[in-house]
Amino acid sequence: MTRQEFMNRLASELSRLPKEEIQAAMEYYSEYFDEAGPEREQEALRELGSPSRIAAQIKADYAVRQLDESGGAKKGLTAIWWIVLGVFAAPVALPVAIALGAVAFAVFVSIFAVILALIVSLAAVCISGIGLIGVGIAGMAGSVAGGLLLIGTGLVSAGLTALLCVGAVIGAKALVRFTAKEMQKGRCRRQMRKTEKEGR
């Protein structure tokens, strides 16, 4: 492989990242080769390894950086997706890639299930609160005290729903952030073990 082939493959692997990220990576590795010089080009290529592995690392780093900067659940899911893409871009054996893909899919499903359960729970509390307020208003004709009790209970339910909504959003953000970071740490640990084995 030549320097140009390496750079072309790296650019191709990073094609889905934002232009500024691609440009920064290309400039960094271009400077790396410039410092090595033409006489050490092959040595530099051996040190760097596969463009796919480097692209996987760049994508995972980008994902975690996005997660830290945004903090949003939507951005967090995007970050996890970038990490998953990084896992599949890494040069690992097919069975390992399939296993990692299955784990990543399970994580996606789990996060989605937790968020869906929270939404359904909040909707149920909200609907019951609104229902109690309606029943309380209708029941005031027969018993003012009973009607006020039901209205109060409905308002408490609505208030709890508001608090749970805030808690659910904070919890979902924290869950997505934690999941993405743990996936990144696991990938880094595997890469370090692989590097140690190669160094022996």
Order of alpha helices (4+ residues) and beta strands (2+ residues): alpha-alpha-alpha-alpha-alpha-alpha-alpha
